[in-house]
Amino acid sequence: MCPQLENLENFKFDLITTNQTGEIISRTDGSARYFLEEIGPIRLKMVEIPGGVFTMGSPENEEGRYNYESPQHQVTVPPFFMGKYQITQEQYQVLMGENPSRFPGRKRPVERVTWIEAGKFCEQLSKKTGKNYTLPSEAQWEYACRAGTITPFHFGGSINTDLANYNGNYTQGSVTKGEWRQQTTEVGIFPPNAFGLYDMHGNVCEWCLDTWHRNYQGAPNDGSPWIDESSQYKVIRGGSWINLNRICRCASRDFNFDYYNDHYGFRVVCNVQLW
């Protein structure tokens, strides 16, 4: 089952650009398209992500980077759909019959979900809809986060705590201290990126399909997940409410066992073709 082009709905939003200190320097009008997935009370907005080519990883002069974000390499990503928001507690409860989260709230992201449990959610969603829902590959995630940008953050040179939920108690470079909320926030309260995706920086870290590799030597260049069946470590992306802003950068990557934590969540992708 594939969403029809005529069934895609448009939405508009403010598109924000920042400088190296996290100060907003411009606001423009943005727009994107999505289809609505409805399963009983679940309403899941899946945003159209156009295919394209991007440079994955961080340059050596990027402030706050780690060596395992190298080497930079070109990746061609086919079009797909991605959740406008991180999966919420309400959505997870309806489909899976439980809510493991530490910070309760229907519109807050579900957390304390393992990689396997996130995958089971995708399996259930696929079964209910007849579409192919999965976690994003690491390449899909970074491509979607960047949304055509090459800066450390999709907003620009840096972020501030009015733009994302992260630990603002510490400075980095020329960025001043901000707020530390010490918990998740409802999805969608901060500005989106140019693709119309919310909370790609902070709130909860997001599980990806890939297993962890120490660098990008030998990484696929077609947007597919990079999986080593012998590895128990899974990739997480995006940073969270507990992390410093450097961990929330587009290229920042981390890993863990298939483990739950109060700052681990996920969003889904739908790998379908339009006709």
C-alpha positions in Angstrom: 0.0 0.0 0.0 1.4 3.4 -1.0 0.2 6.9 -0.3 -1.1 8.6 -3.4 0.4 11.9 -4.5 -3.0 13.6 -4.3 -3.5 12.4 -0.7 -0.5 14.3 0.6 -1.3 17.4 2.6 0.7 20.6 2.7 1.8 22.3 6.0 3.7 25.5 6.6 6.1 26.5 9.3 8.7 29.2 10.3 12.2 28.2 9.2 14.9 29.6 11.5 18.6 30.2 10.8 21.1 30.8 13.5 24.7 32.1 13.7 27.7 30.6 15.6 26.4 31.9 18.9 22.9 30.4 18.5 21.4 33.7 17.8 18.5 33.8 15.3 19.5 35.7 12.3 16.7 35.0 9.9 13.1 33.7 9.6 11.6 32.5 6.4 8.5 30.6 5.3 8.9 26.8 5.0 6.5 24.1 3.7 6.4 20.4 3.3 4.0 17.6 2.6 2.8 14.6 4.7 0.3 11.8 4.7 -1.8 10.9 7.7 -1.7 7.4 9.1 -4.7 6.7 11.3 -5.1 3.5 13.3 -8.0 3.9 15.8 -7.0 6.9 17.9 -3.4 7.0 16.6 -2.7 9.8 14.2 0.8 9.6 12.8 2.0 12.3 10.4 4.6 11.0 7.9 6.5 13.8 6.2 7.8 13.4 2.6 11.6 13.4 2.5 12.8 14.0 -1.1 15.7 11.9 -2.3 19.1 13.4 -2.8 22.8 13.3 -2.3 24.5 14.6 0.9 27.8 14.6 2.7 27.6 12.4 5.8 29.8 13.0 8.8 31.6 16.1 10.1 34.5 18.1 8.7 37.7 18.0 10.8 37.3 21.7 11.8 33.8 21.3 13.3 33.7 22.4 16.9 32.8 19.6 19.3 33.2 16.7 16.8 34.5 13.2 17.4 36.8 11.1 15.2 34.1 8.5 14.7 32.2 11.0 12.6 34.8 10.5 9.9 35.6 10.2 7.1 33.1 12.4 5.4 31.5 10.6 2.4 28.8 11.1 -0.2 25.6 9.2 0.2 22.7 9.0 -2.2 19.4 8.6 -0.3 16.2 7.5 -2.1 13.0 9.3 -1.2 11.1 8.1 1.9 8.7 9.3 4.6 9.7 10.1 8.2 7.6 10.8 11.3 7.0 14.5 11.8 7.6 13.9 15.5 9.2 11.4 17.8 6.8 8.6 18.7 4.7 9.8 21.6 3.6 7.9 24.7 0.0 8.0 23.5 0.9 6.4 20.2 3.1 3.7 21.9 0.4 2.9 24.5 -2.3 2.4 21.9 -0.3 0.1 19.7 1.8 -1.8 22.3 -0.5 -1.7 25.3 2.0 -0.2 27.7 3.9 3.0 28.5 7.4 2.5 30.0 8.3 6.2 30.1 9.8 8.0 33.2 8.3 11.4 32.3 4.5 10.9 31.8 2.6 12.9 29.2 0.5 11.8 26.2 2.3 14.2 23.8 5.8 13.6 25.2 8.1 11.2 23.4 8.0 7.6 24.7 11.3 6.8 26.4 12.8 3.8 28.2 12.3 1.8 25.0 15.0 -0.6 23.9 16.1 -1.0 20.3 14.2 -4.3 20.0 11.0 -2.8 21.5 11.2 0.1 19.0 11.5 -2.5 16.2 8.5 -4.4 17.5 6.5 -1.1 17.4 7.5 -0.8 13.7 6.5 -4.4 13.1 3.1 -3.8 14.6 2.6 -0.6 12.7 3.5 -2.3 9.4 1.1 -5.2 10.2 -1.8 -2.8 10.9 -1.2 -0.6 7.8 0.3 -2.9 5.2 3.1 -0.4 4.7 6.8 -0.9 5.4 7.6 0.9 8.7 11.1 0.6 10.2 13.5 2.6 12.3 15.6 4.9 10.0 19.0 3.9 8.8 21.7 6.1 10.2 22.2 7.7 6.8 18.5 8.4 6.4 18.5 10.0 9.9 21.4 12.4 9.2 20.1 13.2 5.8 16.7 14.0 7.2 18.2 16.0 10.1 20.4 18.2 7.9 17.5 18.9 5.5 19.9 20.3 2.9 22.2 22.1 5.3 25.9 21.5 5.8 26.2 23.4 9.2 26.7 21.6 12.6 23.0 22.1 13.3 20.1 22.3 10.8 19.4 25.7 12.3 22.9 26.9 11.4 26.2 27.3 13.4 24.7 26.6 16.8 21.5 26.3 18.9 20.1 27.7 22.1 17.6 26.3 24.6 14.7 28.2 23.0 15.2 26.1 19.9 15.8 22.6 21.4 15.6 20.6 24.6 19.1 19.9 25.8 21.3 20.6 28.8 22.1 24.3 28.6 24.0 24.4 31.9 27.3 24.5 30.1 28.8 26.8 27.4 30.6 25.6 24.3 32.7 28.0 22.3 30.8 31.3 22.0 27.4 29.8 23.0 26.1 31.1 26.3 24.4 29.1 29.0 20.7 28.4 28.7 18.0 26.4 30.4 18.2 22.8 31.5 14.7 21.4 31.8 15.9 18.1 33.2 13.1 16.2 31.5 11.5 15.7 28.1 9.1 18.2 26.6 6.0 17.6 24.4 6.9 16.9 20.8 6.7 19.7 18.3 7.0 22.7 20.6 10.4 23.8 19.1 10.9 25.0 15.5 11.3 22.3 12.8 14.0 21.9 10.1 13.6 22.7 6.4 11.9 19.2 5.8 9.3 20.0 8.5 10.7 17.6 11.1 10.5 18.5 14.7 13.0 17.7 17.6 15.8 16.4 15.4 18.1 18.1 17.9 17.5 17.0 21.5 14.5 15.9 23.6 15.3 12.1 23.3 18.0 10.3 21.4 16.6 8.2 18.5 17.4 4.6 17.7 18.6 3.8 14.2 18.6 0.4 12.4 22.4 0.3 12.1 24.9 -1.4 14.3 27.8 0.7 15.6 31.0 1.1 13.5 34.0 3.1 14.9 34.2 5.1 11.7 32.7 5.3 8.2 35.4 3.3 6.4 33.5 0.9 4.2 30.1 2.5 4.9 27.4 2.0 2.3 26.7 5.0 0.0 23.1 4.2 -0.9 21.3 5.2 2.3 20.9 1.6 3.5 21.5 0.5 7.1 25.0 -0.8 7.9 24.6 -3.9 9.9 27.2 -6.2 11.5 25.2 -9.2 12.7 27.9 -10.0 15.3 27.6 -6.6 17.0 25.4 -5.9 20.0 25.8 -2.2 19.8 23.1 0.0 18.1 23.4 3.5 16.8 21.6 6.4 18.5 21.3 9.9 17.1 20.1 13.4 17.9 21.0 14.0 21.5 18.6 14.5 24.3 17.4 16.6 27.2 20.3 15.3 29.3 23.1 16.0 26.7 25.2 19.0 25.9 24.6 20.8 22.6 27.6 19.1 20.9 25.9 15.8 21.2 22.8 17.2 19.4 24.7 18.1 16.2 23.6 16.7 12.9 26.7 14.5 12.6 27.0 13.5 16.2 26.5 9.7 16.7 26.6 7.4 19.7 25.8 3.8 20.6 24.6 1.5 23.3 23.6 -2.1 23.8 19.9 -2.9 23.2 19.2 -1.1 26.4 16.5 1.3 27.7 17.1 4.7 29.2 15.0 7.8 30.1 16.5 9.7 27.2 16.2 7.0 24.5 13.2 7.2 22.1 12.6 6.8 18.4 10.8 7.9 15.3 9.8 5.8 12.3 10.3 5.9 8.6 8.1 4.5 5.8 9.9 3.2 2.8 7.3 3.5 0.1 7.2 4.8 -3.4 4.7 7.3 -4.7 2.8 6.8 -7.8 
